[in-house]
Amino acid sequence: MSLLFSPLTLRGVTVPNRAWVSPMCQYSSEKGHPTDWHLVHLGALARGGAGLVMQEATAVVPEGRISPEDAGIWNDSQAGDYERITRFVREQGSVPAIQLAHAGRKASTYAPWRGKGSVPKSEGGWKTVAPSENAFNGFDVPAEIAAADIPALVQAWADAARRAVTAGFEVLEVHAAHGYLLHQFLSPVSNLRTDSYGGDLAGRSKLLLEVVDAVRAVIPDATPLLVRVSATDWVPNGLDVEEVAQVATTLKDHGVDLIDVSSGGNHPDQKITVGPGYQVPFARRIKEASGLPTAAVGLITEPKQAEQVLEEGSADAVLLGRVLLREPSWPQRAAAELGDDLPWPPQYVRGRASR
């Protein structure tokens, strides 16, 4: 059996293979509620054989949405609407997961096909918040989050995590990457605070640790907790992989089970060197430094390439995005190419055999 199609156990959950669905925003929710689009989108990826299917960045408070059409789980009604999705994903043999998020200063923006920039209040937008009053790339200037308001924000993450478990999600991920709120706190280019939530790395990582502790405290011990990080800001004097490796090492002591390693998204002047597997070295470095399992992302498109990432020990799973949008059954094809026999849905078995 290939490594890509071998199981991976995190706490009390065994994921059947290591080809996982990366959280991908769909901008298709209604007041935070999932729609039929989410059932079909995520269901198709589960049917295609992915070991873990992760629901997109899902806001823990209304003002945490990237756009007015983004997903949310800030109330019980929203959580209830996810149950049919998690049930279907599970029926296909995949593990349902969810990414809990807050967009911070990158919230209240248009869905990609609707326009660019901040959405005005007259069109359903809202005042954004951030660690400091500095805007991202021409978006509206956010309000600085007062220290006195941070406990309520941490509690919102915990409440969302509790709802996610009730909704049937078996793996939870805290989003601290791509220039969203927790990444904004982590990075010195966006966190200009002078209180205990700013300054050195310990101060800048304080909110992330509080969120992780709050989430870990309310979910079952058997439930794995992941954190997605941006390993570098790709700008001088920004967050870098060595700092992120230190944060990951600390997260290990706070009950995190795997680090999902991406990069960038926090500064408009980022200069990214893009190529096949360009973020894999970050995953390897963070794994070596922290001792935690990692997942690698970024232009991993071929089965043998994904297998090599695992064989070299750079990561313990790969998260796939655009390649799965183009080919939802990529895991089925990958398994065949690597000499494995990934189970097919019974509805498709006869057609497969008759080819």
VEXDREN-2710 file (C-alpha; in Angstrom, 1 decimal):
% VEXDREN-2710
k/r/px/py/pz
1/MET/0.0/0.0/0.0
2/SER/1.2/3.5/-0.8
3/LEU/1.7/6.0/2.0
4/LEU/-0.9/8.3/0.3
5/PHE/-3.6/5.7/0.8
6/SER/-2.6/4.4/4.2
7/PRO/-4.6/5.5/7.2
8/LEU/-3.6/8.2/9.7
9/THR/-4.8/8.2/13.2
10/LEU/-5.1/11.4/15.2
11/ARG/-6.4/11.0/18.7
12/GLY/-9.7/9.0/18.4
13/VAL/-10.1/9.5/14.6
14/THR/-8.6/7.3/11.9
15/VAL/-8.7/9.0/8.5
16/PRO/-8.7/6.3/5.9
17/ASN/-6.1/8.0/3.6
18/ARG/-3.9/11.0/3.4
19/ALA/-5.4/12.8/0.3
20/TRP/-7.5/15.5/2.1
21/VAL/-9.7/18.3/0.8
22/SER/-8.4/21.7/1.6
23/PRO/-11.0/24.2/2.9
24/MET/-12.1/26.3/-0.1
25/CYS/-14.4/29.3/0.2
26/GLN/-17.5/28.9/-2.0
27/TYR/-19.2/32.3/-1.3
28/SER/-22.6/30.5/-1.5
29/SER/-24.0/30.6/2.0
30/GLU/-27.2/32.4/3.0
31/LYS/-26.8/34.4/6.2
32/GLY/-24.1/32.0/7.2
33/HIS/-26.2/28.9/6.5
34/PRO/-24.9/26.2/4.1
35/THR/-27.0/25.6/1.0
36/ASP/-27.6/22.7/-1.4
37/TRP/-24.3/23.9/-3.1
38/HIS/-22.3/22.8/-0.1
39/LEU/-24.0/19.4/0.1
40/VAL/-23.2/18.7/-3.6
41/HIS/-19.7/20.3/-3.5
42/LEU/-18.5/18.6/-0.4
43/GLY/-20.5/15.4/-1.1
44/ALA/-18.9/15.0/-4.5
45/LEU/-15.4/15.3/-3.0
46/ALA/-16.2/12.7/-0.4
47/ARG/-17.7/10.4/-3.1
48/GLY/-14.4/10.9/-5.0
49/GLY/-12.5/9.2/-2.3
50/ALA/-10.8/11.9/-0.2
51/GLY/-9.9/10.7/3.3
52/LEU/-10.9/14.0/5.0
53/VAL/-13.3/16.6/3.6
54/MET/-12.9/20.0/5.2
55/GLN/-15.7/22.6/5.2
56/GLU/-14.5/26.0/4.1
57/ALA/-13.5/28.8/6.5
58/THR/-16.5/29.1/8.7
59/ALA/-17.0/32.3/10.7
60/VAL/-17.4/32.1/14.5
61/VAL/-19.1/35.5/14.5
62/PRO/-21.0/37.4/11.8
63/GLU/-18.4/40.1/11.4
64/GLY/-15.8/37.3/10.9
65/ARG/-17.0/36.4/7.4
66/ILE/-14.8/37.2/4.4
67/SER/-17.9/38.2/2.5
68/PRO/-21.6/38.5/3.2
69/GLU/-22.1/35.2/1.4
70/ASP/-19.6/33.3/3.5
71/ALA/-20.2/30.3/5.8
72/GLY/-20.9/30.7/9.5
73/ILE/-21.5/28.7/12.6
74/TRP/-22.3/31.4/15.2
75/ASN/-25.7/30.0/16.0
76/ASP/-27.4/26.6/16.6
77/SER/-29.6/26.9/13.5
78/GLN/-26.6/27.1/11.2
79/ALA/-25.0/24.2/13.0
80/GLY/-28.1/22.1/12.4
81/ASP/-28.0/22.7/8.7
82/TYR/-24.5/21.1/8.5
83/GLU/-25.8/17.8/9.8
84/ARG/-27.0/16.4/6.5
85/ILE/-23.6/17.4/5.0
86/THR/-21.5/15.7/7.7
87/ARG/-23.8/12.6/7.5
88/PHE/-23.4/12.3/3.8
89/VAL/-19.6/12.8/3.9
90/ARG/-19.4/10.1/6.6
91/GLU/-21.6/7.7/4.5
92/GLN/-19.0/7.9/1.7
93/GLY/-16.3/6.7/4.0
94/SER/-14.7/10.2/4.5
95/VAL/-14.1/12.1/7.7
96/PRO/-16.0/15.5/7.9
97/ALA/-13.9/18.4/9.1
98/ILE/-14.4/22.1/9.5
99/GLN/-12.2/25.2/9.6
100/LEU/-13.2/27.8/12.2
101/ALA/-12.3/31.3/11.2
102/HIS/-12.4/35.1/11.6
103/ALA/-11.3/37.2/8.7
104/GLY/-10.4/40.3/10.7
105/ARG/-9.4/43.2/8.5
106/LYS/-10.0/41.1/5.4
107/ALA/-13.7/40.7/6.2
108/SER/-16.7/42.4/4.6
109/THR/-15.3/42.1/1.1
110/TYR/-17.0/41.1/-2.2
111/ALA/-17.2/37.6/-3.4
112/PRO/-14.6/37.2/-6.2
113/TRP/-17.1/37.3/-9.0
114/ARG/-19.0/40.3/-7.6
115/GLY/-16.2/42.8/-7.4
116/LYS/-13.2/43.9/-5.3
117/GLY/-12.7/45.8/-2.1
118/SER/-14.8/46.4/1.0
119/VAL/-18.6/46.0/0.9
120/PRO/-20.3/49.2/2.1
121/LYS/-23.0/48.9/4.8
122/SER/-25.6/49.9/2.2
123/GLU/-24.9/46.6/0.5
124/GLY/-24.7/44.4/3.6
125/GLY/-21.1/45.1/4.7
126/TRP/-19.9/46.0/8.2
127/LYS/-17.1/47.6/10.2
128/THR/-14.2/45.3/10.4
129/VAL/-11.8/44.6/13.3
130/ALA/-8.2/43.8/13.6
131/PRO/-5.2/43.9/16.0
132/SER/-4.4/47.4/14.8
133/GLU/-5.9/50.2/12.8
134/ASN/-4.0/49.5/9.6
135/ALA/-5.9/48.4/6.4
136/PHE/-5.1/45.6/4.0
137/ASN/-4.5/46.5/0.4
138/GLY/-7.0/49.4/0.1
139/PHE/-9.7/47.8/2.1
140/ASP/-11.5/49.9/4.7
141/VAL/-9.5/50.7/7.9
142/PRO/-10.5/48.3/10.6
143/ALA/-11.2/49.2/14.3
144/GLU/-8.5/48.0/16.7
145/ILE/-9.9/45.2/19.0
146/ALA/-9.9/46.4/22.6
147/ALA/-8.2/44.1/25.0
148/ALA/-11.5/44.0/27.0
149/ASP/-13.3/42.6/24.0
150/ILE/-10.9/39.7/23.4
151/PRO/-12.4/37.2/25.9
152/ALA/-15.8/37.4/24.1
153/LEU/-14.0/36.7/20.9
154/VAL/-12.2/33.7/22.4
155/GLN/-15.5/32.4/23.7
156/ALA/-17.1/32.7/20.3
157/TRP/-14.5/30.3/19.0
158/ALA/-15.2/27.9/21.8
159/ASP/-19.0/28.1/21.2
160/ALA/-18.5/27.5/17.5
161/ALA/-16.3/24.5/18.2
162/ARG/-19.0/23.0/20.4
163/ARG/-21.6/23.5/17.7
164/ALA/-19.3/21.9/15.1
165/VAL/-19.0/18.8/17.2
166/THR/-22.8/18.6/17.6
167/ALA/-23.2/19.1/13.9
168/GLY/-21.1/15.9/13.3
169/PHE/-17.7/17.3/12.3
170/GLU/-15.1/14.9/13.6
171/VAL/-12.0/17.1/13.1
172/LEU/-11.7/20.8/13.8
173/GLU/-9.2/23.3/12.4
174/VAL/-8.4/26.8/13.7
175/HIS/-7.6/29.1/10.9
176/ALA/-4.5/31.2/11.7
177/ALA/-3.2/31.7/8.1
178/HIS/-3.8/33.7/4.9
179/GLY/-3.9/37.1/6.5
180/TYR/-7.0/36.5/8.6
181/LEU/-7.5/37.6/12.2
182/LEU/-5.2/35.1/14.1
183/HIS/-2.5/35.5/11.4
184/GLN/-2.9/39.3/11.7
185/PHE/-2.1/39.0/15.4
186/LEU/0.8/36.6/14.7
187/SER/2.5/38.8/12.2
188/PRO/4.6/41.9/13.0
189/VAL/3.6/43.6/9.8
190/SER/-0.1/43.7/10.9
191/ASN/0.1/43.6/14.7
192/LEU/1.3/47.0/15.9
193/ARG/-0.1/46.7/19.5
194/THR/1.8/47.6/22.5
195/ASP/-0.2/45.7/25.1
196/SER/0.2/42.0/26.0
197/TYR/-1.2/40.9/22.7
198/GLY/1.5/42.6/20.6
199/GLY/5.3/43.1/20.6
200/ASP/7.4/39.9/20.7
201/LEU/6.4/36.5/19.4
202/ALA/5.0/35.5/22.8
203/GLY/2.6/38.5/22.8
204/ARG/1.7/38.1/19.1
205/SER/0.8/34.4/19.6
206/LYS/-1.1/35.0/22.8
207/LEU/-4.6/35.2/21.2
208/LEU/-4.0/32.0/19.1
209/LEU/-3.0/30.1/22.2
210/GLU/-6.1/31.4/24.1
211/VAL/-8.3/30.3/21.2
212/VAL/-6.7/26.9/21.0
213/ASP/-7.1/26.4/24.8
214/ALA/-10.7/27.4/24.7
215/VAL/-11.5/25.1/21.8
216/ARG/-9.6/22.2/23.3
217/ALA/-11.5/22.6/26.6
218/VAL/-14.9/22.2/25.0
219/ILE/-14.4/19.4/22.5
220/PRO/-14.1/15.7/23.3
221/ASP/-10.6/14.5/24.0
222/ALA/-10.9/12.1/21.1
223/THR/-11.5/15.0/18.6
224/PRO/-8.4/16.0/16.7
225/LEU/-7.5/19.7/16.6
226/LEU/-5.6/21.2/13.7
227/VAL/-4.2/24.7/13.2
228/ARG/-3.6/26.2/9.7
229/VAL/-0.6/28.6/9.6
230/SER/1.1/30.8/7.1
231/ALA/4.7/29.8/7.4
232/THR/5.9/33.1/6.0
233/ASP/4.6/36.5/5.0
234/TRP/6.9/36.5/2.0
235/VAL/8.0/40.1/2.9
236/PRO/11.1/41.4/4.7
237/ASN/10.6/41.7/8.5
238/GLY/7.4/39.7/8.3
239/LEU/6.5/36.4/10.0
240/ASP/8.9/33.7/9.0
241/VAL/9.1/29.9/9.2
242/GLU/11.4/29.9/12.2
243/GLU/9.0/32.0/14.2
244/VAL/6.1/29.8/13.0
245/ALA/8.0/26.7/14.0
246/GLN/8.4/28.1/17.5
247/VAL/4.6/28.8/17.7
248/ALA/3.9/25.2/16.4
249/THR/6.2/23.8/19.2
250/THR/4.1/25.7/21.7
251/LEU/0.9/24.6/20.2
252/LYS/1.9/21.0/20.7
253/ASP/1.8/21.6/24.4
254/HIS/-1.7/23.1/24.1
255/GLY/-3.3/20.0/22.6
256/VAL/-2.9/20.6/18.9
257/ASP/-2.5/17.4/16.9
258/LEU/-1.4/18.5/13.4
259/ILE/-0.2/21.7/11.7
260/ASP/-1.6/22.5/8.3
261/VAL/1.1/24.5/6.6
262/SER/0.4/27.2/4.0
263/SER/1.9/30.7/3.5
264/GLY/1.3/34.3/2.6
265/GLY/-1.9/36.3/2.4
266/ASN/-1.1/39.1/4.9
267/HIS/0.7/41.7/2.9
268/PRO/0.1/43.1/-0.6
269/ASP/3.8/43.3/-1.3
270/GLN/4.4/39.6/-0.8
271/LYS/6.8/38.1/-3.4
272/ILE/6.0/34.4/-3.6
273/THR/8.1/32.0/-5.5
274/VAL/5.5/29.6/-6.9
275/GLY/6.1/26.1/-8.3
276/PRO/5.1/22.5/-7.8
277/GLY/5.1/21.8/-4.1
278/TYR/6.6/25.2/-3.3
279/GLN/5.3/25.2/0.3
280/VAL/6.3/21.6/1.2
281/PRO/9.7/22.7/2.6
282/PHE/7.8/24.8/5.2
283/ALA/5.8/21.8/6.3
284/ARG/9.0/19.8/6.7
285/ARG/10.7/22.5/8.7
286/ILE/7.8/22.9/11.1
287/LYS/7.5/19.1/11.5
288/GLU/11.2/18.8/12.3
289/ALA/11.1/21.7/14.8
290/SER/7.9/20.9/16.6
291/GLY/7.6/17.2/16.4
292/LEU/4.0/17.5/15.3
293/PRO/2.5/15.9/12.2
294/THR/2.0/18.3/9.4
295/ALA/-0.1/18.6/6.2
296/ALA/1.4/20.1/3.1
297/VAL/-0.5/22.2/0.5
298/GLY/0.3/24.2/-2.6
299/LEU/0.5/22.9/-6.2
300/ILE/0.5/19.3/-5.3
301/THR/-1.2/17.9/-8.4
302/GLU/0.1/14.5/-9.3
303/PRO/-0.2/11.2/-7.4
304/LYS/3.5/10.4/-7.5
305/GLN/4.3/13.9/-6.3
306/ALA/2.0/13.6/-3.3
307/GLU/3.4/10.1/-2.5
308/GLN/7.0/11.6/-2.6
309/VAL/6.0/14.3/-0.1
310/LEU/5.0/11.6/2.3
311/GLU/7.9/9.3/1.5
312/GLU/10.4/12.0/2.2
313/GLY/8.8/12.7/5.6
314/SER/8.0/16.3/4.7
315/ALA/4.4/15.9/5.8
316/ASP/1.9/13.3/7.0
317/ALA/-0.9/14.3/4.7
318/VAL/-1.5/16.5/1.7
319/LEU/-4.4/18.9/1.3
320/LEU/-5.6/19.4/-2.2
321/GLY/-7.6/22.3/-3.6
322/ARG/-7.8/23.4/-7.2
323/VAL/-6.9/19.9/-8.5
324/LEU/-10.0/18.5/-6.8
325/LEU/-12.2/21.3/-8.2
326/ARG/-11.0/20.2/-11.7
327/GLU/-11.2/16.5/-10.8
328/PRO/-13.3/15.6/-7.8
329/SER/-12.4/11.9/-8.2
330/TRP/-8.7/12.6/-8.2
331/PRO/-8.1/10.2/-5.2
332/GLN/-9.7/7.4/-7.2
333/ARG/-7.4/7.9/-10.1
334/ALA/-4.4/8.4/-7.8
335/ALA/-5.1/5.2/-6.0
336/ALA/-5.1/3.3/-9.3
337/GLU/-1.9/4.9/-10.5
338/LEU/-0.2/4.0/-7.2
339/GLY/-1.4/0.4/-7.3
340/ASP/-4.0/0.7/-4.5
341/ASP/-7.6/-0.3/-4.5
342/LEU/-9.7/2.6/-3.1
343/PRO/-13.3/1.5/-2.5
344/TRP/-15.8/3.0/-5.0
345/PRO/-19.4/3.9/-4.2
346/PRO/-21.5/0.8/-4.8
347/GLN/-23.6/2.8/-7.3
348/TYR/-20.5/3.1/-9.5
349/VAL/-19.0/-0.3/-9.2
350/ARG/-20.9/-2.0/-12.1
351/GLY/-20.0/0.8/-14.4
352/ARG/-16.4/0.7/-13.4
353/ALA/-16.2/-3.1/-14.0
354/SER/-17.8/-2.9/-17.4
355/ARG/-15.2/-0.5/-18.8
END
